[in-house]
Amino acid sequence: MSYDLLFIEPAISLADFQSYFAKIPNYRVEGLTAIYENEETGVYFRFECNDQTSTVHDAEEPPHYAAFDLNYFRPSFFALEAAPEISAFVRHFGCKIGNARPGNQGVFDENHFIEDWNYGNESSYGTIRRLHGDSMDGYHFRPEQELLRIWRWNYTRKSRSEAMRDDLFIPKIFWGLFDGILKSFCAWPDAIPSILPPVDGLWISRTNLAPQPLFGKKSDDQCFVPFETMRPLLEPYYVDSPTLPSFKLPLTVPSPILDRVRRLEPMKSKVTGIHPERVLVKELIEQPAGSARQIEILREPEL
Protein backbone atom coordinates (compact mmCIF):
# COMPACT_ATOMS: atom_id res chain seq x y z
CA MET A 1 0.00 0.00 0.00
CA SER A 2 1.55 3.28 -1.08
CA TYR A 3 0.88 6.81 -2.29
CA ASP A 4 2.12 7.68 -5.78
CA LEU A 5 2.68 10.97 -7.60
CA LEU A 6 3.27 11.13 -11.37
CA PHE A 7 5.33 13.90 -12.95
CA ILE A 8 3.99 14.33 -16.47
CA GLU A 9 6.09 17.16 -17.89
CA PRO A 10 8.60 18.31 -18.89
CA ALA A 11 10.72 15.36 -20.01
CA ILE A 12 13.42 14.40 -17.50
CA SER A 13 16.47 12.51 -18.75
CA LEU A 14 18.09 9.85 -16.63
CA ALA A 15 21.34 11.83 -16.61
CA ASP A 16 19.59 14.93 -15.25
CA PHE A 17 17.63 12.83 -12.76
CA GLN A 18 20.76 11.12 -11.41
CA SER A 19 22.76 14.35 -11.34
CA TYR A 20 20.07 16.11 -9.32
CA PHE A 21 19.80 13.49 -6.57
CA ALA A 22 23.55 12.77 -6.43
CA LYS A 23 24.05 16.24 -4.91
CA ILE A 24 21.37 16.02 -2.21
CA PRO A 25 21.95 14.55 1.28
CA ASN A 26 20.15 11.34 2.27
CA TYR A 27 19.67 10.06 -1.31
CA ARG A 28 21.17 6.95 -2.86
CA VAL A 29 20.86 6.61 -6.66
CA GLU A 30 20.45 3.09 -8.05
CA GLY A 31 19.80 3.12 -11.79
CA LEU A 32 16.37 4.62 -12.41
CA THR A 33 15.67 4.97 -8.68
CA ALA A 34 16.64 7.63 -6.14
CA ILE A 35 16.10 6.26 -2.64
CA TYR A 36 15.77 8.68 0.27
CA GLU A 37 16.84 7.32 3.66
CA ASN A 38 17.34 9.63 6.62
CA GLU A 39 19.28 7.87 9.38
CA GLU A 40 18.36 10.64 11.80
CA THR A 41 14.58 10.13 11.51
CA GLY A 42 14.11 6.69 9.94
CA VAL A 43 12.06 8.20 7.09
CA TYR A 44 12.42 6.70 3.60
CA PHE A 45 10.73 6.99 0.20
CA ARG A 46 11.77 7.00 -3.45
CA PHE A 47 11.63 8.75 -6.80
CA GLU A 48 11.65 6.82 -10.08
CA CYS A 49 12.78 8.08 -13.50
CA ASN A 50 11.29 6.73 -16.74
CA ASP A 51 14.15 8.19 -18.79
CA GLN A 52 11.58 8.95 -21.49
CA THR A 53 11.62 10.11 -24.96
CA SER A 54 9.31 7.12 -25.34
CA THR A 55 5.55 7.50 -24.97
CA VAL A 56 4.98 3.87 -23.94
CA HIS A 57 3.35 3.83 -20.49
CA ASP A 58 0.96 1.83 -18.38
CA ALA A 59 -2.48 2.24 -19.94
CA GLU A 60 -3.96 2.99 -16.49
CA GLU A 61 -1.57 5.89 -15.89
CA PRO A 62 -1.05 9.13 -17.80
CA PRO A 63 2.27 9.42 -19.64
CA HIS A 64 4.87 10.53 -17.12
CA TYR A 65 8.62 10.99 -16.89
CA ALA A 66 9.13 10.43 -13.17
CA ALA A 67 7.18 9.21 -10.17
CA PHE A 68 7.27 9.44 -6.38
CA ASP A 69 6.32 6.64 -3.99
CA LEU A 70 5.67 6.75 -0.20
CA ASN A 71 4.37 3.74 1.70
CA TYR A 72 1.32 3.77 3.94
CA PHE A 73 1.03 2.29 7.44
CA ARG A 74 3.73 4.63 8.66
CA PRO A 75 3.98 7.36 11.32
CA SER A 76 2.45 10.62 10.08
CA PHE A 77 5.79 12.43 10.01
CA PHE A 78 6.82 10.45 6.91
CA ALA A 79 4.64 12.77 4.81
CA LEU A 80 5.92 15.88 6.60
CA GLU A 81 9.49 15.01 5.70
CA ALA A 82 8.62 14.04 2.14
CA ALA A 83 6.65 17.19 1.29
CA PRO A 84 9.58 19.65 1.01
CA GLU A 85 11.60 17.07 -0.93
CA ILE A 86 8.84 16.80 -3.54
CA SER A 87 8.51 20.58 -3.68
CA ALA A 88 12.24 20.95 -4.34
CA PHE A 89 12.09 18.34 -7.14
CA VAL A 90 9.10 20.07 -8.74
CA ARG A 91 10.77 23.49 -8.58
CA HIS A 92 14.02 22.20 -10.05
CA PHE A 93 12.46 20.46 -13.05
CA GLY A 94 9.35 22.62 -13.42
CA CYS A 95 7.15 19.52 -13.12
CA LYS A 96 3.43 19.23 -13.40
CA ILE A 97 1.57 16.52 -11.49
CA GLY A 98 -0.45 14.02 -13.52
CA ASN A 99 -2.64 12.91 -10.65
CA ALA A 100 -3.08 16.21 -8.79
CA ARG A 101 -6.41 17.10 -7.24
CA PRO A 102 -9.11 18.18 -9.74
CA GLY A 103 -8.83 21.89 -10.41
CA ASN A 104 -5.16 22.09 -9.37
CA GLN A 105 -4.01 22.14 -13.02
CA GLY A 106 -1.08 19.87 -12.26
CA VAL A 107 0.37 22.08 -9.52
CA PHE A 108 1.92 20.34 -6.53
CA ASP A 109 0.57 21.55 -3.19
CA GLU A 110 2.29 20.42 0.03
CA ASN A 111 -0.84 20.78 2.14
CA HIS A 112 -2.94 18.76 -0.30
CA PHE A 113 -0.24 16.09 -0.48
CA ILE A 114 -0.11 15.76 3.31
CA GLU A 115 -3.91 15.66 3.59
CA ASP A 116 -4.24 13.06 0.81
CA TRP A 117 -1.45 10.85 2.17
CA ASN A 118 -2.92 11.09 5.68
CA TYR A 119 -6.29 9.95 4.39
CA GLY A 120 -4.76 6.88 2.73
CA ASN A 121 -2.49 6.24 5.70
CA GLU A 122 -5.42 6.28 8.13
CA SER A 123 -7.30 3.88 5.87
CA SER A 124 -4.29 1.55 5.88
CA TYR A 125 -4.36 1.45 9.69
CA GLY A 126 -7.99 0.32 9.51
CA THR A 127 -7.15 -2.32 6.91
CA ILE A 128 -4.25 -3.73 8.93
CA ARG A 129 -6.36 -3.78 12.07
CA ARG A 130 -9.14 -5.70 10.31
CA LEU A 131 -6.63 -8.20 8.94
CA HIS A 132 -4.66 -8.75 12.14
CA GLY A 133 -7.08 -7.84 14.91
CA ASP A 134 -5.24 -7.26 18.19
CA SER A 135 -2.24 -9.29 17.03
CA MET A 136 0.21 -6.59 15.95
CA ASP A 137 3.50 -8.30 16.75
CA GLY A 138 6.51 -6.19 15.88
CA TYR A 139 4.60 -2.89 16.00
CA HIS A 140 4.28 -0.42 18.85
CA PHE A 141 2.03 2.58 19.38
CA ARG A 142 2.56 5.99 20.98
CA PRO A 143 0.57 9.27 20.91
CA GLU A 144 0.97 11.20 17.68
CA GLN A 145 2.17 14.41 19.31
CA GLU A 146 4.98 12.50 21.02
CA LEU A 147 6.03 10.96 17.69
CA LEU A 148 5.99 14.36 15.99
CA ARG A 149 8.02 15.93 18.79
CA ILE A 150 10.69 13.22 18.57
CA TRP A 151 10.77 13.43 14.76
CA ARG A 152 11.22 17.21 14.83
CA TRP A 153 14.05 16.83 17.33
CA ASN A 154 15.92 14.31 15.18
CA TYR A 155 15.10 16.08 11.89
CA THR A 156 16.61 19.37 13.06
CA ARG A 157 19.39 17.96 15.26
CA LYS A 158 22.29 18.36 12.81
CA SER A 159 21.34 21.85 11.66
CA ARG A 160 20.95 22.99 15.27
CA SER A 161 24.34 21.51 16.17
CA GLU A 162 26.00 23.29 13.27
CA ALA A 163 24.37 26.61 14.19
CA MET A 164 25.33 26.49 17.85
CA ARG A 165 27.97 28.78 19.28
CA ASP A 166 28.42 26.67 22.40
CA ASP A 167 30.13 23.30 22.33
CA LEU A 168 27.12 21.35 23.53
CA PHE A 169 26.16 17.81 22.56
CA ILE A 170 22.69 17.35 21.03
CA PRO A 171 21.82 13.64 21.15
CA LYS A 172 19.59 11.71 18.79
CA ILE A 173 16.42 10.16 20.23
CA PHE A 174 16.05 6.39 19.79
CA TRP A 175 13.36 3.80 20.51
CA GLY A 176 14.14 0.56 22.30
CA LEU A 177 12.59 -2.33 24.19
CA PHE A 178 13.99 -2.48 27.71
CA ASP A 179 13.08 -5.89 29.09
CA GLY A 180 10.17 -5.86 26.64
CA ILE A 181 8.91 -2.35 27.46
CA LEU A 182 9.07 0.34 24.75
CA LYS A 183 10.95 3.48 25.78
CA SER A 184 12.34 6.56 24.08
CA PHE A 185 15.91 7.35 25.09
CA CYS A 186 19.03 9.24 24.17
CA ALA A 187 22.72 8.81 24.89
CA TRP A 188 24.37 11.08 27.44
CA PRO A 189 27.98 9.89 27.68
CA ASP A 190 29.66 10.78 30.96
CA ALA A 191 26.97 13.43 31.56
CA ILE A 192 28.80 15.79 29.20
CA PRO A 193 27.49 19.33 28.56
CA SER A 194 24.41 18.72 26.43
CA ILE A 195 21.01 19.89 25.30
CA LEU A 196 18.80 17.02 26.43
CA PRO A 197 15.29 16.29 25.13
CA PRO A 198 12.54 15.02 27.43
CA VAL A 199 12.53 11.25 26.87
CA ASP A 200 11.65 8.13 28.82
CA GLY A 201 15.23 7.49 29.84
CA LEU A 202 18.90 8.40 29.50
CA TRP A 203 21.51 5.89 28.38
CA ILE A 204 24.74 6.91 30.10
CA SER A 205 28.09 5.36 29.26
CA ARG A 206 30.54 6.07 32.06
CA THR A 207 34.30 6.42 31.71
CA ASN A 208 35.33 9.42 33.78
CA LEU A 209 32.26 8.99 35.98
CA ALA A 210 32.55 5.22 36.40
CA PRO A 211 32.58 4.21 40.08
CA GLN A 212 35.93 3.57 41.67
CA PRO A 213 36.08 0.11 43.30
CA LEU A 214 37.82 -0.41 46.63
CA PHE A 215 40.49 -2.49 44.94
CA GLY A 216 41.83 -2.46 41.40
CA LYS A 217 41.11 -0.14 38.51
CA LYS A 218 37.73 1.25 37.65
CA SER A 219 36.20 0.02 34.41
CA ASP A 220 33.84 1.61 31.92
CA ASP A 221 30.18 0.72 32.24
CA GLN A 222 26.70 1.78 31.13
CA CYS A 223 23.62 2.93 32.99
CA PHE A 224 20.02 3.54 32.08
CA VAL A 225 18.16 6.00 34.26
CA PRO A 226 14.50 7.08 33.93
CA PHE A 227 14.36 10.71 32.90
CA GLU A 228 12.01 11.50 35.78
CA THR A 229 14.73 10.40 38.19
CA MET A 230 17.05 13.09 36.84
CA ARG A 231 14.38 15.73 36.18
CA PRO A 232 14.68 17.52 39.58
CA LEU A 233 18.37 18.17 38.88
CA LEU A 234 17.76 19.14 35.23
CA GLU A 235 14.66 21.29 35.77
CA PRO A 236 16.57 24.57 36.38
CA TYR A 237 17.90 24.30 32.84
CA TYR A 238 14.57 23.75 31.09
CA VAL A 239 14.07 25.67 27.83
CA ASP A 240 10.41 26.04 26.94
CA SER A 241 9.44 25.60 23.31
CA PRO A 242 6.17 24.46 21.71
CA THR A 243 8.01 22.14 19.29
CA LEU A 244 11.48 21.49 20.74
CA PRO A 245 11.39 21.55 24.56
CA SER A 246 14.77 20.73 26.09
CA PHE A 247 17.13 21.01 29.04
CA LYS A 248 20.21 23.09 28.17
CA LEU A 249 23.03 22.36 30.58
CA PRO A 250 25.86 24.83 31.25
CA LEU A 251 29.31 24.16 29.79
CA THR A 252 30.42 23.19 33.28
CA VAL A 253 27.96 20.55 34.39
CA PRO A 254 26.95 21.15 38.04
CA SER A 255 28.47 18.85 40.64
CA PRO A 256 25.10 17.54 41.95
CA ILE A 257 24.32 16.15 38.48
CA LEU A 258 27.75 14.54 38.12
CA ASP A 259 27.56 13.06 41.62
CA ARG A 260 24.11 11.58 40.90
CA VAL A 261 25.40 9.96 37.71
CA ARG A 262 28.39 8.49 39.59
CA ARG A 263 26.02 6.81 42.05
CA LEU A 264 23.86 5.11 39.40
CA GLU A 265 23.77 1.33 39.27
CA PRO A 266 25.16 -0.29 36.10
CA MET A 267 22.50 -1.28 33.59
CA LYS A 268 21.19 -4.84 33.68
CA SER A 269 18.27 -4.57 31.24
CA LYS A 270 18.17 -6.44 27.95
CA VAL A 271 17.73 -3.86 25.17
CA THR A 272 16.42 -4.28 21.61
CA GLY A 273 16.48 -1.31 19.23
CA ILE A 274 13.24 -0.45 17.39
CA HIS A 275 13.16 1.31 14.01
CA PRO A 276 10.97 4.46 13.99
CA GLU A 277 8.72 3.05 11.26
CA ARG A 278 7.62 0.41 13.78
CA VAL A 279 6.37 2.96 16.32
CA LEU A 280 2.99 3.99 14.95
CA VAL A 281 0.26 6.49 15.81
CA LYS A 282 -1.72 5.22 18.78
CA GLU A 283 -4.83 7.26 17.97
CA LEU A 284 -5.12 5.72 14.50
CA ILE A 285 -4.95 2.12 15.63
CA GLU A 286 -7.57 2.83 18.29
CA GLN A 287 -9.90 4.84 16.03
CA PRO A 288 -8.64 4.31 12.46
CA ALA A 289 -9.70 6.25 9.36
CA GLY A 290 -11.81 9.27 8.63
CA SER A 291 -10.57 11.79 11.19
CA ALA A 292 -9.37 14.29 8.56
CA ARG A 293 -6.66 15.48 10.94
CA GLN A 294 -4.53 18.48 10.09
CA ILE A 295 -0.78 18.10 10.57
CA GLU A 296 1.45 21.16 10.48
CA ILE A 297 4.13 21.21 7.81
CA LEU A 298 7.57 21.63 9.36
CA ARG A 299 8.79 25.22 9.22
CA GLU A 300 12.22 26.60 9.98
CA PRO A 301 13.62 24.97 13.14
CA GLU A 302 14.04 26.96 16.31
CA LEU A 303 17.71 27.42 17.10
JOMOGI-V867197 format. One record per residue. N is the residue number from 1. RES is the residue in three letters. PHI is phi as a letter, one per 40 degrees, with the letter a starting at -180 (999 if undefined). Layout:
n=N res=RES phi=PHI
n=N res=RES phi=PHI
This chain:
n=1 res=MET phi=999
n=2 res=SER phi=a
n=3 res=TYR phi=b
n=4 res=ASP phi=b
n=5 res=LEU phi=b
n=6 res=LEU phi=b
n=7 res=PHE phi=b
n=8 res=ILE phi=c
n=9 res=GLU phi=a
n=10 res=PRO phi=c
n=11 res=ALA phi=c
n=12 res=ILE phi=b
n=13 res=SER phi=c
n=14 res=LEU phi=c
n=15 res=ALA phi=c
n=16 res=ASP phi=c
n=17 res=PHE phi=c
n=18 res=GLN phi=c
n=19 res=SER phi=c
n=20 res=TYR phi=c
n=21 res=PHE phi=c
n=22 res=ALA phi=c
n=23 res=LYS phi=c
n=24 res=ILE phi=b
n=25 res=PRO phi=d
n=26 res=ASN phi=g
n=27 res=TYR phi=b
n=28 res=ARG phi=b
n=29 res=VAL phi=c
n=30 res=GLU phi=b
n=31 res=GLY phi=g
n=32 res=LEU phi=c
n=33 res=THR phi=b
n=34 res=ALA phi=b
n=35 res=ILE phi=b
n=36 res=TYR phi=c
n=37 res=GLU phi=a
n=38 res=ASN phi=b
n=39 res=GLU phi=c
n=40 res=GLU phi=c
n=41 res=THR phi=b
n=42 res=GLY phi=g
n=43 res=VAL phi=c
n=44 res=TYR phi=a
n=45 res=PHE phi=a
n=46 res=ARG phi=a
n=47 res=PHE phi=b
n=48 res=GLU phi=b
n=49 res=CYS phi=b
n=50 res=ASN phi=c
n=51 res=ASP phi=f
n=52 res=GLN phi=b
n=53 res=THR phi=b
n=54 res=SER phi=c
n=55 res=THR phi=b
n=56 res=VAL phi=c
n=57 res=HIS phi=a
n=58 res=ASP phi=d
n=59 res=ALA phi=c
n=60 res=GLU phi=c
n=61 res=GLU phi=b
n=62 res=PRO phi=c
n=63 res=PRO phi=d
n=64 res=HIS phi=a
n=65 res=TYR phi=b
n=66 res=ALA phi=a
n=67 res=ALA phi=a
n=68 res=PHE phi=b
n=69 res=ASP phi=b
n=70 res=LEU phi=b
n=71 res=ASN phi=c
n=72 res=TYR phi=c
n=73 res=PHE phi=f
n=74 res=ARG phi=b
n=75 res=PRO phi=c
n=76 res=SER phi=c
n=77 res=PHE phi=c
n=78 res=PHE phi=d
n=79 res=ALA phi=c
n=80 res=LEU phi=c
n=81 res=GLU phi=c
n=82 res=ALA phi=c
n=83 res=ALA phi=d
n=84 res=PRO phi=c
n=85 res=GLU phi=c
n=86 res=ILE phi=c
n=87 res=SER phi=d
n=88 res=ALA phi=c
n=89 res=PHE phi=c
n=90 res=VAL phi=c
n=91 res=ARG phi=c
n=92 res=HIS phi=c
n=93 res=PHE phi=c
n=94 res=GLY phi=g
n=95 res=CYS phi=c
n=96 res=LYS phi=b
n=97 res=ILE phi=c
n=98 res=GLY phi=c
n=99 res=ASN phi=b
n=100 res=ALA phi=c
n=101 res=ARG phi=d
n=102 res=PRO phi=d
n=103 res=GLY phi=g
n=104 res=ASN phi=c
n=105 res=GLN phi=f
n=106 res=GLY phi=g
n=107 res=VAL phi=c
n=108 res=PHE phi=c
n=109 res=ASP phi=b
n=110 res=GLU phi=d
n=111 res=ASN phi=c
n=112 res=HIS phi=c
n=113 res=PHE phi=d
n=114 res=ILE phi=c
n=115 res=GLU phi=c
n=116 res=ASP phi=c
n=117 res=TRP phi=c
n=118 res=ASN phi=d
n=119 res=TYR phi=c
n=120 res=GLY phi=c
n=121 res=ASN phi=c
n=122 res=GLU phi=c
n=123 res=SER phi=c
n=124 res=SER phi=c
n=125 res=TYR phi=c
n=126 res=GLY phi=c
n=127 res=THR phi=c
n=128 res=ILE phi=c
n=129 res=ARG phi=c
n=130 res=ARG phi=c
n=131 res=LEU phi=c
n=132 res=HIS phi=b
n=133 res=GLY phi=g
n=134 res=ASP phi=c
n=135 res=SER phi=c
n=136 res=MET phi=b
n=137 res=ASP phi=d
n=138 res=GLY phi=g
n=139 res=TYR phi=b
n=140 res=HIS phi=b
n=141 res=PHE phi=b
n=142 res=ARG phi=b
n=143 res=PRO phi=d
n=144 res=GLU phi=d
n=145 res=GLN phi=c
n=146 res=GLU phi=c
n=147 res=LEU phi=c
n=148 res=LEU phi=c
n=149 res=ARG phi=c
n=150 res=ILE phi=c
n=151 res=TRP phi=c
n=152 res=ARG phi=c
n=153 res=TRP phi=c
n=154 res=ASN phi=c
n=155 res=TYR phi=c
n=156 res=THR phi=b
n=157 res=ARG phi=d
n=158 res=LYS phi=c
n=159 res=SER phi=c
n=160 res=ARG phi=c
n=161 res=SER phi=c
n=162 res=GLU phi=c
n=163 res=ALA phi=c
n=164 res=MET phi=c
n=165 res=ARG phi=c
n=166 res=ASP phi=c
n=167 res=ASP phi=c
n=168 res=LEU phi=b
n=169 res=PHE phi=c
n=170 res=ILE phi=b
n=171 res=PRO phi=c
n=172 res=LYS phi=c
n=173 res=ILE phi=c
n=174 res=PHE phi=b
n=175 res=TRP phi=b
n=176 res=GLY phi=a
n=177 res=LEU phi=c
n=178 res=PHE phi=b
n=179 res=ASP phi=f
n=180 res=GLY phi=g
n=181 res=ILE phi=b
n=182 res=LEU phi=c
n=183 res=LYS phi=a
n=184 res=SER phi=c
n=185 res=PHE phi=a
n=186 res=CYS phi=a
n=187 res=ALA phi=c
n=188 res=TRP phi=a
n=189 res=PRO phi=c
n=190 res=ASP phi=f
n=191 res=ALA phi=f
n=192 res=ILE phi=c
n=193 res=PRO phi=d
n=194 res=SER phi=a
n=195 res=ILE phi=b
n=196 res=LEU phi=b
n=197 res=PRO phi=c
n=198 res=PRO phi=c
n=199 res=VAL phi=b
n=200 res=ASP phi=c
n=201 res=GLY phi=a
n=202 res=LEU phi=b
n=203 res=TRP phi=c
n=204 res=ILE phi=b
n=205 res=SER phi=c
n=206 res=ARG phi=b
n=207 res=THR phi=b
n=208 res=ASN phi=c
n=209 res=LEU phi=c
n=210 res=ALA phi=c
n=211 res=PRO phi=c
n=212 res=GLN phi=c
n=213 res=PRO phi=c
n=214 res=LEU phi=c
n=215 res=PHE phi=b
n=216 res=GLY phi=g
n=217 res=LYS phi=c
n=218 res=LYS phi=c
n=219 res=SER phi=b
n=220 res=ASP phi=c
n=221 res=ASP phi=a
n=222 res=GLN phi=b
n=223 res=CYS phi=b
n=224 res=PHE phi=b
n=225 res=VAL phi=b
n=226 res=PRO phi=d
n=227 res=PHE phi=d
n=228 res=GLU phi=c
n=229 res=THR phi=c
n=230 res=MET phi=c
n=231 res=ARG phi=d
n=232 res=PRO phi=d
n=233 res=LEU phi=c
n=234 res=LEU phi=c
n=235 res=GLU phi=d
n=236 res=PRO phi=c
n=237 res=TYR phi=b
n=238 res=TYR phi=c
n=239 res=VAL phi=b
n=240 res=ASP phi=c
n=241 res=SER phi=a
n=242 res=PRO phi=c
n=243 res=THR phi=b
n=244 res=LEU phi=b
n=245 res=PRO phi=c
n=246 res=SER phi=a
n=247 res=PHE phi=b
n=248 res=LYS phi=c
n=249 res=LEU phi=c
n=250 res=PRO phi=c
n=251 res=LEU phi=c
n=252 res=THR phi=b
n=253 res=VAL phi=c
n=254 res=PRO phi=d
n=255 res=SER phi=d
n=256 res=PRO phi=d
n=257 res=ILE phi=c
n=258 res=LEU phi=c
n=259 res=ASP phi=c
n=260 res=ARG phi=c
n=261 res=VAL phi=c
n=262 res=ARG phi=c
n=263 res=ARG phi=c
n=264 res=LEU phi=c
n=265 res=GLU phi=c
n=266 res=PRO phi=d
n=267 res=MET phi=c
n=268 res=LYS phi=b
n=269 res=SER phi=c
n=270 res=LYS phi=c
n=271 res=VAL phi=b
n=272 res=THR phi=b
n=273 res=GLY phi=c
n=274 res=ILE phi=b
n=275 res=HIS phi=c
n=276 res=PRO phi=d
n=277 res=GLU phi=c
n=278 res=ARG phi=c
n=279 res=VAL phi=b
n=280 res=LEU phi=b
n=281 res=VAL phi=c
n=282 res=LYS phi=d
n=283 res=GLU phi=c
n=284 res=LEU phi=c
n=285 res=ILE phi=c
n=286 res=GLU phi=c
n=287 res=GLN phi=b
n=288 res=PRO phi=c
n=289 res=ALA phi=g
n=290 res=GLY phi=g
n=291 res=SER phi=c
n=292 res=ALA phi=f
n=293 res=ARG phi=c
n=294 res=GLN phi=b
n=295 res=ILE phi=b
n=296 res=GLU phi=c
n=297 res=ILE phi=c
n=298 res=LEU phi=c
n=299 res=ARG phi=b
n=300 res=GLU phi=d
n=301 res=PRO phi=c
n=302 res=GLU phi=c
n=303 res=LEU phi=b
